[in-house]
Amino acid sequence: MFGWDDVFKFIISFFVIFPIVTIIHLAGHIFFVTISGGSEKKIILGFGKKLFSFWNIEVRQFYFMNGGCEFVKLRWDTKLSNSLIFLGGSCFNIVSILLVNGLIKLDYMEPATFWYQFIYFSFYVVFFSLFPVHYADGRPSDGKAFLLGLKRIPSDKLTDDLSLKNKEND
């Protein structure tokens, strides 16, 4: 039964935990873009009007909903580098799940609702990122982009949360 005490958990889940899980996911993409020699990298948390930015992170009005990352080009543009970029977000989420579970198992952290929800949202993001589909706007999921990338080197580097910016159009 959902009670009043659950409202606070709900608020923390959607306004704190989910954005943290999203940042971890996007950091995975950016990590592999960086290893592949990517330039002009940026993480965008949320959508809507830009609220503020620091380093290469831009926070938008609806920060708790979705996110994305952008870069201009790759120095090493191969099937391997593209595969790592497409799967990097989910890899970082899986590592964070294993890290949290390990720290709890080793008694460095107490099991708590916060960590349960963190792991839940991390699995949610991994599942829907790797599920190989095209979304309604035509963009592939990370998993679909990975599978397409095995056939050829993708020229657009476009997924639901990753985009290669074309400098000529900016």
DSSP file with accessible surface (Angstrom, degrees, kcal/mol):
  #  RESIDUE AA STRUCTURE BP1 BP2  ACC     N-H-->O    O-->H-N    N-H-->O    O-->H-N    TCO  KAPPA ALPHA  PHI   PSI    X-CA   Y-CA   Z-CA
    1    1 A M              0   0  228      0, 0.0     2,-0.6     0, 0.0     0, 0.0   0.000 360.0 360.0 360.0 133.5    0.0    0.0    0.0
    2    2 A F        +     0   0  134      3,-0.0     2,-0.2     4,-0.0     0, 0.0  -0.728 360.0 176.8 -85.5 119.9    1.3    3.4   -0.9
    3    3 A G    >>  -     0   0   26     -2,-0.6     3,-1.1     1,-0.0     4,-0.6  -0.610  46.4 -90.4-118.2-179.3    1.2    5.8    2.1
    4    4 A W  H >> S+     0   0  228      1,-0.3     3,-0.9     2,-0.2     4,-0.7   0.833 122.4  59.9 -62.3 -33.1    2.2    9.3    2.9
    5    5 A D  H 3> S+     0   0  108      1,-0.2     4,-0.9     2,-0.2    -1,-0.3   0.793  99.5  58.9 -67.1 -22.8    5.7    8.2    4.1
    6    6 A D  H <> S+     0   0   36     -3,-1.1     4,-2.5     1,-0.2    -1,-0.2   0.708  89.2  72.1 -77.8 -19.9    6.2    6.8    0.5
    7    7 A V  H <X S+     0   0   47     -3,-0.9     4,-2.6    -4,-0.6    -1,-0.2   0.924  97.4  49.2 -61.4 -42.8    5.7   10.3   -1.0
    8    8 A F  H  X S+     0   0  141     -4,-0.7     4,-2.6    -3,-0.2     5,-0.2   0.927 111.2  49.3 -62.3 -43.4    9.1   11.4    0.4
    9    9 A K  H  X S+     0   0   75     -4,-0.9     4,-2.6     1,-0.2    -1,-0.2   0.898 110.3  51.8 -61.9 -40.2   10.7    8.3   -1.0
   10   10 A F  H  X S+     0   0  100     -4,-2.5     4,-2.3     2,-0.2     5,-0.3   0.934 110.0  48.1 -61.1 -46.7    9.1    9.0   -4.4
   11   11 A I  H  X S+     0   0   75     -4,-2.6     4,-2.5     1,-0.2     5,-0.3   0.934 113.6  46.8 -61.9 -46.3   10.3   12.6   -4.4
   12   12 A I  H  X>S+     0   0   44     -4,-2.6     5,-2.3     1,-0.2     4,-1.9   0.919 111.5  53.6 -61.9 -41.4   13.9   11.6   -3.5
   13   13 A S  I  <>S+     0   0    6     -4,-2.6     5,-2.7    -5,-0.2    -2,-0.2   0.935 118.1  32.1 -59.6 -50.0   13.8    8.8   -6.2
   14   14 A F  I  <5S+     0   0   79     -4,-2.3    -1,-0.2     3,-0.2    -2,-0.2   0.786 126.6  38.0 -85.2 -26.2   12.8   11.0   -9.1
   15   15 A F  I  <5S+     0   0   72     -4,-2.5    -3,-0.2    -5,-0.3    -2,-0.2   0.591 133.7  14.2-103.1 -10.5   14.5   14.3   -8.2
   16   16 A V  I  X5S+     0   0   60     -4,-1.9     4,-1.7    -5,-0.3    -3,-0.2   0.655 126.3  41.0-124.8 -57.3   17.8   13.0   -6.7
   17   17 A I  I  ><S+     0   0    0     -5,-2.3     4,-2.6     1,-0.2     5,-0.2   0.945 113.3  50.0 -68.1 -49.3   18.4    9.3   -7.4
   18   18 A F  H  ><S+     0   0   32     -5,-2.7     4,-2.6    -6,-0.3    -1,-0.2   0.921 110.9  49.7 -60.6 -42.7   17.3    9.1  -11.1
   19   19 A P  H  > S+     0   0    7      0, 0.0     4,-2.6     0, 0.0    -1,-0.2   0.896 110.4  51.5 -62.2 -35.4   19.4   12.2  -12.1
   20   20 A I  H  X S+     0   0   66     -4,-1.7     4,-2.3     2,-0.2    -2,-0.2   0.940 110.8  47.5 -64.1 -45.3   22.4   10.6  -10.4
   21   21 A V  H  X S+     0   0    0     -4,-2.6     4,-2.3     1,-0.2    -1,-0.2   0.907 112.0  51.1 -61.5 -40.2   21.9    7.4  -12.3
   22   22 A T  H  X S+     0   0   12     -4,-2.6     4,-2.8    -5,-0.2     5,-0.2   0.919 108.5  50.7 -64.3 -43.5   21.5    9.4  -15.5
   23   23 A I  H  X S+     0   0   62     -4,-2.6     4,-2.7     2,-0.2    -1,-0.2   0.918 109.8  50.7 -61.6 -42.1   24.7   11.3  -14.9
   24   24 A I  H  X S+     0   0   39     -4,-2.3     4,-1.6     2,-0.2    -1,-0.2   0.935 111.6  48.6 -60.4 -44.1   26.6    8.0  -14.3
   25   25 A H  H  X S+     0   0    4     -4,-2.3     4,-1.5     1,-0.2     3,-0.3   0.948 113.9  44.6 -61.3 -49.3   25.2    6.7  -17.6
   26   26 A L  H  X S+     0   0    1     -4,-2.8     4,-2.6     1,-0.2    -1,-0.2   0.860 107.7  58.9 -66.9 -34.0   26.1    9.8  -19.5
   27   27 A A  H  X S+     0   0   31     -4,-2.7     4,-2.7    -5,-0.2    -1,-0.2   0.859 101.7  56.4 -62.6 -33.2   29.6    9.8  -17.9
   28   28 A G  H  X S+     0   0    0     -4,-1.6     4,-1.8    -3,-0.3    61,-0.2   0.919 108.2  46.2 -63.7 -44.0   30.1    6.3  -19.4
   29   29 A H  H  X S+     0   0    0     -4,-1.5     4,-2.1     1,-0.2    -2,-0.2   0.955 114.9  46.7 -60.6 -49.6   29.4    7.6  -22.9
   30   30 A I  H  X S+     0   0   25     -4,-2.6     4,-2.8     1,-0.2    -2,-0.2   0.870 106.8  58.6 -64.1 -36.5   31.7   10.6  -22.4
   31   31 A F  H  X S+     0   0   95     -4,-2.7     4,-2.3     1,-0.2    -1,-0.2   0.949 111.4  40.7 -56.9 -48.0   34.5    8.5  -20.9
   32   32 A F  H  X S+     0   0   32     -4,-1.8     4,-1.7     2,-0.2    -1,-0.2   0.811 111.8  55.6 -76.1 -27.6   34.6    6.4  -24.0
   33   33 A V  H  <>S+     0   0    0     -4,-2.1     5,-3.0     2,-0.2    -1,-0.2   0.928 109.7  48.5 -63.1 -42.8   34.3    9.4  -26.3
   34   34 A T  H ><5S+     0   0   70     -4,-2.8     3,-1.9     1,-0.2    -2,-0.2   0.931 109.7  50.1 -63.4 -46.1   37.3   10.9  -24.5
   35   35 A I  H 3<5S+     0   0   91     -4,-2.3    -1,-0.2     1,-0.3    -2,-0.2   0.856 108.6  54.6 -60.6 -32.1   39.3    7.6  -24.9
   36   36 A S  T 3<5S-     0   0    7     -4,-1.7    40,-2.5    -5,-0.2    39,-0.9   0.320 125.6-102.5 -85.5   8.6   38.4    7.7  -28.6
   37   37 A G  T < 5 +     0   0   15     -3,-1.9    -3,-0.2    37,-0.2    -2,-0.1   0.768  59.1 173.8  79.5  26.5   39.8   11.2  -28.9
   38   38 A G      < -     0   0    8     -5,-3.0     2,-0.3    36,-0.2    36,-0.2  -0.316  15.0-150.3 -67.2 149.0   36.4   13.0  -28.9
   39   39 A S        +     0   0   34     34,-1.6    33,-2.9     1,-0.2    34,-0.5  -0.848  64.4  18.2-121.7 159.2   36.4   16.8  -28.9
   40   40 A E  S    S-     0   0  113     -2,-0.3     2,-0.2    31,-0.2    -1,-0.2   0.916  79.2-175.1  49.5  57.3   34.1   19.5  -27.5
   41   41 A K        +     0   0   49     -3,-0.2     2,-0.3    30,-0.2    30,-0.2  -0.542   8.9 175.6 -84.7 145.9   32.3   17.1  -25.2
   42   42 A K  E     -A   70   0A  56     28,-2.3    28,-2.7    -2,-0.2     2,-0.5  -0.981  22.3-148.2-152.1 138.0   29.2   18.1  -23.1
   43   43 A I  E     -Ab  69  57A  15     13,-3.1    15,-3.1    -2,-0.3     2,-0.5  -0.910  14.8-161.6-102.5 132.6   26.8   16.3  -20.8
   44   44 A I  E     -Ab  68  58A  12     24,-3.9    24,-3.0    -2,-0.5     2,-0.7  -0.971   2.3-158.5-117.5 118.2   23.2   17.7  -20.8
   45   45 A L  E     -Ab  67  59A   9     13,-3.0    15,-2.5    -2,-0.5    22,-0.3  -0.870  59.8 -23.7-100.0 112.8   21.1   16.8  -17.8
   46   46 A G  S    S-     0   0    6     20,-1.2     2,-0.3    -2,-0.7    17,-0.2  -0.398  76.6 -94.8  90.6-164.7   17.4   17.1  -18.5
   47   47 A F  S    S+     0   0   94     15,-0.5    15,-2.4    -2,-0.1     2,-0.2  -0.910  70.6  57.2-147.2 174.2   15.6   19.3  -21.1
   48   48 A G  S    S+     0   0   35     -2,-0.3     3,-0.1    13,-0.2     2,-0.0  -0.628  95.3   2.4  98.5-160.8   14.0   22.6  -21.3
   49   49 A K  S    S-     0   0  147     -2,-0.2    12,-2.5    11,-0.1     2,-0.3  -0.326  80.7-107.5 -64.5 138.5   15.5   26.0  -20.6
   50   50 A K  E     -C   60   0A 105     10,-0.2    10,-0.3     1,-0.2    -1,-0.1  -0.506  34.5-177.9 -68.3 126.1   19.2   26.0  -19.5
   51   51 A L  E     -     0   0A  91      8,-2.8     2,-0.3     1,-0.4     9,-0.2   0.891  59.2 -40.8 -89.3 -52.2   19.5   26.7  -15.8
   52   52 A F  E     -C   59   0A 106      7,-1.6     7,-3.1     2,-0.0    -1,-0.4  -0.974  49.4-143.3-165.4 168.0   23.3   26.7  -15.4
   53   53 A S  E     -C   58   0A  62     -2,-0.3     2,-0.3     5,-0.2     5,-0.2  -0.990  10.0-176.5-141.8 150.9   26.4   24.9  -16.5
   54   54 A F  E >   -C   57   0A  93      3,-2.3     3,-2.9    -2,-0.3    -2,-0.0  -0.983  66.6 -23.4-145.7 145.7   29.7   24.0  -14.9
   55   55 A W  T 3  S-     0   0  229     -2,-0.3    -2,-0.0     1,-0.3     0, 0.0  -0.344 128.6 -33.0  48.3-124.2   32.7   22.3  -16.5
   56   56 A N  T 3  S+     0   0  100     -3,-0.1   -13,-3.1     2,-0.0     2,-0.5  -0.063 116.5 105.1-111.3  31.4   31.2   20.5  -19.5
   57   57 A I  E <   -bC  43  54A  33     -3,-2.9    -3,-2.3   -15,-0.2     2,-0.5  -0.957  50.1-165.4-116.7 126.5   27.8   19.8  -17.7
   58   58 A E  E     -bC  44  53A  14    -15,-3.1   -13,-3.0    -2,-0.5     2,-0.5  -0.949   6.2-156.5-111.4 126.7   24.7   21.7  -18.6
   59   59 A V  E     -bC  45  52A  13     -7,-3.1    -8,-2.8    -2,-0.5    -7,-1.6  -0.908  12.4-162.6-106.9 127.8   21.7   21.5  -16.3
   60   60 A R  E >   - C   0  50A  65    -15,-2.5     3,-0.8    -2,-0.5   -10,-0.2  -0.578  34.7 -94.0-108.6 169.6   18.3   22.2  -17.7
   61   61 A Q  T 3  S+     0   0   91    -12,-2.5     2,-0.9     1,-0.3     3,-0.2   0.849 123.2  42.6 -51.3 -46.6   15.0   23.1  -16.2
   62   62 A F  T >  S+     0   0   76    -15,-2.4     3,-1.9     1,-0.2   -15,-0.5  -0.487  72.9 158.3-101.4  64.1   13.6   19.5  -16.1
   63   63 A Y  T <   +     0   0   75     -2,-0.9   -17,-0.2    -3,-0.8    -1,-0.2   0.707  65.4  62.5 -62.0 -23.4   16.9   18.0  -14.9
   64   64 A F  T 3  S+     0   0   47     -3,-0.2     2,-0.6   -19,-0.1    -1,-0.3   0.471  91.5  75.3 -86.3  -1.1   15.2   14.9  -13.5
   65   65 A M  S <  S-     0   0   87     -3,-1.9    -1,-0.1   -18,-0.1    -3,-0.1  -0.929 104.3 -52.2-119.5 107.6   13.9   13.8  -16.9
   66   66 A N        -     0   0   95     -2,-0.6   -20,-1.2   -21,-0.1     2,-0.3   0.017  55.5-157.6  68.2-169.6   16.4   12.2  -19.3
   67   67 A G  E     -A   45   0A  10    -22,-0.3     2,-0.3    93,-0.2   -22,-0.2  -0.949   4.6-158.3 171.2 176.7   19.7   13.7  -20.5
   68   68 A G  E     -A   44   0A  14    -24,-3.0   -24,-3.9    -2,-0.3     2,-0.3  -0.977  10.0-134.2-164.4 172.1   22.2   13.5  -23.3
   69   69 A C  E     -Ad  43 162A   1     92,-1.5    94,-1.9    -2,-0.3     2,-0.3  -0.987  15.7-162.1-139.8 150.9   25.7   14.1  -24.3
   70   70 A E  E     +Ad  42 163A  38    -28,-2.7   -28,-2.3    -2,-0.3     2,-0.3  -0.937  10.7 170.9-130.1 152.9   27.3   15.7  -27.3
   71   71 A F  E     - d   0 164A   1     92,-1.5    94,-3.5    -2,-0.3   -31,-0.2  -0.961  27.9-136.8-153.9 164.7   30.7   15.8  -29.0
   72   72 A V  S    S-     0   0   18    -33,-2.9     2,-0.3     1,-0.3    95,-0.2   0.904  71.5 -21.3 -95.2 -49.2   32.0   17.1  -32.2
   73   73 A K        -     0   0  136    -34,-0.5   -34,-1.6   -36,-0.1     2,-0.4  -0.979  52.2-122.4-156.0 167.4   34.3   14.4  -33.7
   74   74 A L        -     0   0   21     -2,-0.3     3,-0.3   -36,-0.2   -37,-0.2  -0.946   3.8-155.1-115.7 138.8   36.4   11.4  -32.8
   75   75 A R  S    S+     0   0  179    -39,-0.9     2,-0.7    -2,-0.4   -38,-0.2   0.896  97.7  38.7 -73.8 -41.7   40.1   11.0  -33.5
   76   76 A W  S    S+     0   0  136    -40,-2.5     2,-1.0     2,-0.1    -1,-0.3  -0.860  73.7 177.9-112.9  97.3   39.8    7.2  -33.6
   77   77 A D        +     0   0   72     -2,-0.7     2,-0.2    -3,-0.3    76,-0.1  -0.753  26.3 135.8-104.5  85.6   36.5    6.4  -35.4
   78   78 A T     >  -     0   0   66     -2,-1.0     4,-2.6     1,-0.1     5,-0.2  -0.764  69.5-102.8-124.7 171.3   36.4    2.6  -35.6
   79   79 A K  H  > S+     0   0   92     -2,-0.2     4,-2.5     1,-0.2     5,-0.2   0.906 122.8  50.5 -60.8 -39.7   33.8   -0.1  -34.9
   80   80 A L  H  > S+     0   0  121      2,-0.2     4,-2.5     1,-0.2     5,-0.2   0.948 111.0  46.4 -64.6 -47.8   35.5   -0.8  -31.6
   81   81 A S  H  > S+     0   0    8      1,-0.2     4,-2.2     2,-0.2    -2,-0.2   0.922 114.7  47.8 -63.5 -40.8   35.5    2.8  -30.4
   82   82 A N  H  X S+     0   0    1     -4,-2.6     4,-2.8     2,-0.2     5,-0.2   0.911 110.5  51.9 -65.9 -40.0   31.9    3.3  -31.5
   83   83 A S  H  X S+     0   0   14     -4,-2.5     4,-2.3    -5,-0.2     5,-0.2   0.929 110.6  47.9 -61.1 -45.2   30.8    0.1  -29.8
   84   84 A L  H  X S+     0   0   66     -4,-2.5     4,-1.5     2,-0.2    -1,-0.2   0.895 112.1  49.9 -63.7 -38.7   32.5    1.2  -26.5
   85   85 A I  H  X S+     0   0    2     -4,-2.2     4,-0.6    -5,-0.2    -2,-0.2   0.948 112.7  46.2 -64.6 -47.3   30.8    4.6  -26.8
   86   86 A F  H  < S+     0   0    4     -4,-2.8     4,-0.3     1,-0.2     3,-0.2   0.879 122.2  36.0 -64.6 -37.1   27.4    3.1  -27.4
   87   87 A L  H  X S+     0   0   44     -4,-2.3     4,-2.4    -5,-0.2    -1,-0.2   0.596  94.8  90.0 -91.5 -10.2   27.7    0.6  -24.5
   88   88 A G  H  X S+     0   0    0     -4,-1.5     4,-2.3     1,-0.2     5,-0.2   0.845  82.5  54.1 -59.3 -38.8   29.7    2.8  -22.2
   89   89 A G  H  X S+     0   0    0     -4,-0.6     4,-2.0   -61,-0.2    -1,-0.2   0.953 112.5  42.9 -61.8 -48.3   26.7    4.3  -20.4
   90   90 A S  H  > S+     0   0    3     -4,-0.3     4,-2.7     1,-0.2    -1,-0.2   0.875 110.7  56.9 -67.0 -36.2   25.3    0.9  -19.5
   91   91 A C  H  X S+     0   0   59     -4,-2.4     4,-2.6     1,-0.2    -1,-0.2   0.929 107.7  48.0 -59.3 -44.7   28.8   -0.3  -18.5
   92   92 A F  H  X S+     0   0   65     -4,-2.3     4,-2.3     1,-0.2    -1,-0.2   0.893 111.6  50.4 -64.2 -39.7   29.1    2.5  -16.0
   93   93 A N  H  X S+     0   0    0     -4,-2.0     4,-2.2     2,-0.2    -2,-0.2   0.924 111.1  48.4 -63.6 -42.2   25.7    1.8  -14.6
   94   94 A I  H  X S+     0   0   73     -4,-2.7     4,-2.6     2,-0.2     5,-0.2   0.924 111.1  50.4 -64.8 -41.8   26.5   -1.9  -14.2
   95   95 A V  H  X S+     0   0   91     -4,-2.6     4,-2.7     1,-0.2    -1,-0.2   0.917 109.7  51.1 -62.5 -40.2   29.8   -1.1  -12.5
   96   96 A S  H  X S+     0   0   14     -4,-2.3     4,-2.6     2,-0.2     5,-0.2   0.900 109.6  50.5 -65.6 -36.8   27.9    1.3  -10.1
   97   97 A I  H  X S+     0   0    6     -4,-2.2     4,-2.7     2,-0.2     5,-0.2   0.949 113.2  45.1 -62.6 -48.8   25.5   -1.5   -9.3
   98   98 A L  H  X S+     0   0  114     -4,-2.6     4,-2.6     2,-0.2    -2,-0.2   0.889 113.2  51.2 -63.4 -38.7   28.3   -3.9   -8.6
   99   99 A L  H  X S+     0   0  106     -4,-2.7     4,-2.7    -5,-0.2     5,-0.2   0.949 112.5  44.4 -64.6 -49.3   30.2   -1.3   -6.5
  100  100 A V  H  X S+     0   0   11     -4,-2.6     4,-2.3     1,-0.2     5,-0.2   0.944 115.9  47.3 -62.0 -47.5   27.2   -0.5   -4.3
  101  101 A N  H  X S+     0   0   76     -4,-2.7     4,-2.8    -5,-0.2    -1,-0.2   0.910 113.2  49.5 -60.3 -41.7   26.3   -4.1   -3.8
  102  102 A G  H  X S+     0   0   29     -4,-2.6     4,-2.4    -5,-0.2    -2,-0.2   0.917 110.2  49.3 -63.8 -43.6   29.9   -5.0   -3.0
  103  103 A L  H  <>S+     0   0   55     -4,-2.7     5,-2.8     2,-0.2     6,-1.3   0.872 113.8  46.5 -65.9 -35.3   30.2   -2.2   -0.5
  104  104 A I  H ><5S+     0   0   31     -4,-2.3     3,-1.6    -5,-0.2    -2,-0.2   0.933 111.9  50.7 -69.5 -44.2   27.0   -3.2    1.2
  105  105 A K  H 3<5S+     0   0  177     -4,-2.8    -2,-0.2     1,-0.3    -1,-0.2   0.868 111.0  48.8 -61.3 -35.8   28.1   -6.9    1.2
  106  106 A L  T 3<5S-     0   0  115     -4,-2.4    -1,-0.3    -5,-0.2    -2,-0.2   0.343 116.2-116.8 -85.9   5.6   31.4   -5.9    2.7
  107  107 A D  T < 5S+     0   0  132     -3,-1.6    -3,-0.2     2,-0.2    -2,-0.1   0.735  82.9 121.3  64.7  26.5   29.6   -3.8    5.4
  108  108 A Y  S   <S+     0   0  178     -5,-2.8     2,-0.3    -6,-0.2    -4,-0.2   0.680  80.2  30.4 -84.7 -21.3   31.1   -0.6    4.3
  109  109 A M  S    S-     0   0   40     -6,-1.3    -2,-0.2    -9,-0.1    -1,-0.2  -0.981  86.0-119.0-134.1 148.5   27.6    0.8    3.6
  110  110 A E        -     0   0  147     -2,-0.3     2,-0.2    -3,-0.1     5,-0.2  -0.651  34.5-108.0 -82.6 139.8   24.3    0.0    5.3
  111  111 A P        +     0   0   92      0, 0.0     2,-0.3     0, 0.0    -1,-0.1  -0.518  55.7 163.5 -63.6 131.4   21.5   -1.5    3.2
  112  112 A A     >  -     0   0   49     -2,-0.2     4,-2.2     1,-0.1     3,-0.2  -0.973  54.6-105.9-148.8 162.1   19.0    1.3    2.8
  113  113 A T  H  > S+     0   0   68     -2,-0.3     4,-2.9     1,-0.2     5,-0.3   0.874 117.5  60.6 -57.4 -38.5   16.0    2.3    0.7
  114  114 A F  H  > S+     0   0   66      1,-0.2     4,-2.3     2,-0.2    -1,-0.2   0.939 108.3  42.3 -56.3 -47.6   18.2    4.9   -1.1
  115  115 A W  H  > S+     0   0   70     -3,-0.2     4,-2.6     2,-0.2     5,-0.2   0.873 112.1  54.2 -71.2 -35.9   20.6    2.2   -2.3
  116  116 A Y  H  X S+     0   0  164     -4,-2.2     4,-2.5     2,-0.2    -1,-0.2   0.944 112.6  43.8 -59.9 -46.7   17.8   -0.2   -3.2
  117  117 A Q  H  X S+     0   0   31     -4,-2.9     4,-2.8     2,-0.2     5,-0.3   0.875 110.8  55.2 -67.8 -36.6   16.2    2.6   -5.4
  118  118 A F  H  X S+     0   0    9     -4,-2.3     4,-2.1    -5,-0.3    -2,-0.2   0.942 111.9  43.3 -59.6 -46.6   19.6    3.5   -6.8
  119  119 A I  H  X S+     0   0   23     -4,-2.6     4,-2.6     2,-0.2     5,-0.2   0.918 112.8  53.3 -67.6 -40.5   20.1   -0.1   -8.0
  120  120 A Y  H  X S+     0   0  131     -4,-2.5     4,-2.2    -5,-0.2    -2,-0.2   0.951 112.3  43.1 -58.8 -52.1   16.5   -0.3   -9.2
  121  121 A F  H  X S+     0   0   17     -4,-2.8     4,-2.6     1,-0.2    -1,-0.2   0.856 111.4  55.9 -65.5 -32.9   16.8    2.8  -11.4
  122  122 A S  H  X S+     0   0    0     -4,-2.1     4,-2.5    -5,-0.3    -1,-0.2   0.936 109.2  45.9 -64.4 -44.7   20.3    1.7  -12.6
  123  123 A F  H  X S+     0   0  120     -4,-2.6     4,-3.0     2,-0.2     5,-0.2   0.904 111.3  54.0 -62.5 -40.1   18.8   -1.6  -13.8
  124  124 A Y  H  X S+     0   0  108     -4,-2.2     4,-2.4    -5,-0.2     5,-0.2   0.945 110.8  44.9 -58.0 -48.8   15.9    0.3  -15.4
  125  125 A V  H  X S+     0   0   14     -4,-2.6     4,-2.0     1,-0.2     5,-0.2   0.921 114.0  49.4 -64.6 -43.5   18.3    2.5  -17.3
  126  126 A V  H  X S+     0   0   16     -4,-2.5     4,-2.4     2,-0.2     5,-0.2   0.950 111.9  48.8 -61.2 -47.3   20.5   -0.4  -18.4
  127  127 A F  H  X S+     0   0  112     -4,-3.0     4,-1.8     1,-0.2    -2,-0.2   0.952 116.0  40.8 -59.5 -51.8   17.6   -2.4  -19.6
  128  128 A F  H  < S+     0   0   92     -4,-2.4    -1,-0.2    -5,-0.2    -2,-0.2   0.759 114.9  52.7 -74.9 -21.1   16.0    0.3  -21.7
  129  129 A S  H  < S+     0   0    7     -4,-2.0    14,-2.7    -5,-0.2    13,-0.4   0.879 116.1  38.4 -75.4 -39.8   19.3    1.5  -23.0
  130  130 A L  H  < S+     0   0   63     -4,-2.4    -2,-0.2    12,-0.2    -3,-0.2   0.673  85.5 108.6 -86.9 -17.2   20.4   -1.9  -24.2
  131  131 A F  S  < S-     0   0  101     -4,-1.8     2,-1.6    -5,-0.2    13,-0.4  -0.456  77.7-125.8 -61.6 118.3   16.9   -3.0  -25.5
  132  132 A P        +     0   0   61      0, 0.0     2,-0.3     0, 0.0    -1,-0.1  -0.484  60.5 120.9 -80.2  89.1   17.5   -2.9  -29.3
  133  133 A V        -     0   0   45     -2,-1.6     8,-2.7     6,-0.0     2,-0.5  -0.923  61.2-119.1-137.9 163.5   14.7   -0.6  -30.6
  134  134 A H  B     -E  140   0B  99     -2,-0.3     5,-0.1     6,-0.2     2,-0.0  -0.922  36.5-133.1 -99.5 132.2   14.2    2.6  -32.6
  135  135 A Y    >   -     0   0   75      4,-3.2     3,-2.5    -2,-0.5    -1,-0.0  -0.267  31.5 -92.3 -79.1 172.1   12.3    5.1  -30.5
  136  136 A A  T 3  S+     0   0  117      1,-0.3    -1,-0.1     2,-0.1    -2,-0.0   0.811 126.1  56.8 -57.4 -32.0    9.4    7.1  -31.9
  137  137 A D  T 3  S-     0   0  115      2,-0.1    -1,-0.3     1,-0.1    -2,-0.0   0.441 120.9-107.2 -82.0   3.6   11.7   10.0  -33.0
  138  138 A G  S <  S+     0   0   48     -3,-2.5    -2,-0.1     1,-0.3    -1,-0.1   0.280  78.1 130.5  93.3 -11.5   13.7    7.5  -35.1
  139  139 A R        -     0   0   83     -5,-0.1    -4,-3.2     1,-0.1    -1,-0.3  -0.551  55.2-125.3 -77.8 141.4   16.7    7.4  -32.9
  140  140 A P  B     -E  134   0B  14      0, 0.0    20,-1.4     0, 0.0    -6,-0.2  -0.466  20.8-112.2 -81.5 155.4   18.0    4.0  -31.9
  141  141 A S     >  -     0   0    0     -8,-2.7     4,-2.8    18,-0.2     5,-0.2  -0.305  39.1-100.3 -69.3 169.0   18.6    2.9  -28.4
  142  142 A D  H  > S+     0   0    0    -13,-0.4     4,-2.3     1,-0.2   -12,-0.2   0.911 126.0  51.0 -60.0 -40.5   22.2    2.4  -27.4
  143  143 A G  H  > S+     0   0    5    -14,-2.7     4,-2.2   -12,-0.2    -1,-0.2   0.905 111.0  46.9 -64.0 -41.8   21.8   -1.4  -27.9
  144  144 A K  H  > S+     0   0   61    -13,-0.4     4,-2.8   -15,-0.3     5,-0.2   0.921 111.5  51.3 -66.8 -41.4   20.3   -0.9  -31.3
  145  145 A A  H  X S+     0   0    5     -4,-2.8     4,-2.4     1,-0.2    -2,-0.2   0.897 108.9  52.3 -62.4 -38.6   23.1    1.5  -32.3
  146  146 A F  H  X S+     0   0   50     -4,-2.3     4,-1.2    -5,-0.2    -1,-0.2   0.946 111.1  46.1 -61.1 -47.7   25.7   -1.0  -31.1
  147  147 A L  H  X S+     0   0   80     -4,-2.2     4,-0.7     1,-0.2     3,-0.4   0.915 114.1  47.7 -63.8 -41.8   24.1   -3.8  -33.3
  148  148 A L  H >X S+     0   0   39     -4,-2.8     4,-1.3     1,-0.2     3,-0.9   0.879 108.1  57.2 -64.5 -36.1   23.9   -1.4  -36.3
  149  149 A G  H 3< S+     0   0    1     -4,-2.4    -1,-0.2     1,-0.2    -2,-0.2   0.745  95.1  64.2 -68.2 -24.2   27.5   -0.4  -35.6
  150  150 A L  H 3< S+     0   0   88     -4,-1.2    -1,-0.2    -3,-0.4    -2,-0.2   0.815 105.0  47.0 -67.2 -26.7   28.7   -4.0  -35.9
  151  151 A K  H << S-     0   0  163     -3,-0.9     2,-0.3    -4,-0.7    -2,-0.2   0.834 131.9 -14.0 -81.7 -35.5   27.6   -4.0  -39.5
  152  152 A R  S  < S-     0   0  131     -4,-1.3    -1,-0.3   -73,-0.1     0, 0.0  -0.975  77.7 -86.9-158.5 165.3   29.2   -0.6  -40.4
  153  153 A I        -     0   0   78     -2,-0.3     2,-0.1    -3,-0.1   -74,-0.1  -0.729  51.6-126.7 -81.3 116.3   30.8    2.4  -38.8
  154  154 A P        -     0   0    6      0, 0.0    -5,-0.0     0, 0.0    -1,-0.0  -0.418  16.8-160.4 -68.0 136.5   27.9    4.7  -38.1
  155  155 A S  S    S+     0   0  103      1,-0.1    -2,-0.0    -2,-0.1     9,-0.0   0.769  86.7  46.3 -87.1 -25.5   28.3    8.2  -39.5
  156  156 A D  S    S-     0   0   90      2,-0.1     8,-0.9     7,-0.0    -1,-0.1   0.718  80.1-154.6 -94.4 -18.7   25.8   10.0  -37.4
  157  157 A K        +     0   0    4      1,-0.2     2,-0.5     6,-0.1     7,-0.1   0.906  41.3 153.1  48.2  47.3   26.7    8.6  -33.9
  158  158 A L        +     0   0   49      5,-0.2     2,-0.2   -13,-0.0     5,-0.2  -0.914  11.2 147.4-117.2 124.6   23.1    9.3  -32.9
  159  159 A T        -     0   0    0      3,-2.6     3,-0.4    -2,-0.5   -18,-0.2  -0.764  65.4 -78.0-133.5-169.8   21.2    7.5  -30.2
  160  160 A D  S    S+     0   0   39    -20,-1.4   -93,-0.2    -2,-0.2   -19,-0.1   0.745 130.8  16.5 -65.5 -22.0   18.5    8.4  -27.7
  161  161 A D  S    S+     0   0    9      1,-0.1   -92,-1.5   -93,-0.1     2,-0.4   0.256 117.5  68.5-136.0  16.8   21.1   10.1  -25.4
  162  162 A L  E     +d   69   0A   1     -3,-0.4    -3,-2.6   -94,-0.2     2,-0.4  -0.999  52.1 173.8-140.1 133.1   24.2   10.6  -27.6
  163  163 A S  E     -d   70   0A  20    -94,-1.9   -92,-1.5    -2,-0.4     2,-0.6  -0.991  27.7-139.6-147.2 140.2   24.8   12.9  -30.5
  164  164 A L  E     -d   71   0A  55     -8,-0.9     2,-0.3    -2,-0.4   -92,-0.2  -0.847  30.9-138.9 -90.3 117.9   27.6   13.9  -32.7
  165  165 A K        -     0   0   64    -94,-3.5     2,-0.7    -2,-0.6     3,-0.1  -0.635   4.3-137.4 -81.8 138.9   27.3   17.6  -33.3
  166  166 A N    >>  -     0   0   72     -2,-0.3     3,-1.1     1,-0.2     4,-0.5  -0.848   9.0-157.0 -95.2 112.5   28.0   18.9  -36.8
  167  167 A K  G >4 S+     0   0  108     -2,-0.7     3,-1.0     1,-0.2    -1,-0.2   0.823  88.7  62.2 -61.9 -31.0   30.1   22.1  -36.5
  168  168 A E  G 34 S+     0   0  157      1,-0.2    -1,-0.2    -3,-0.1    -2,-0.0   0.833 105.3  47.0 -66.3 -27.6   29.1   23.5  -39.9
  169  169 A N  G <4        0   0  128     -3,-1.1    -1,-0.2     0, 0.0    -2,-0.2   0.514 360.0 360.0 -91.2  -6.4   25.4   23.6  -38.8
  170  170 A D    <<        0   0  126     -3,-1.0    -3,-0.0    -4,-0.5    -5,-0.0  -0.517 360.0 360.0 -90.8 360.0   26.0   25.3  -35.4
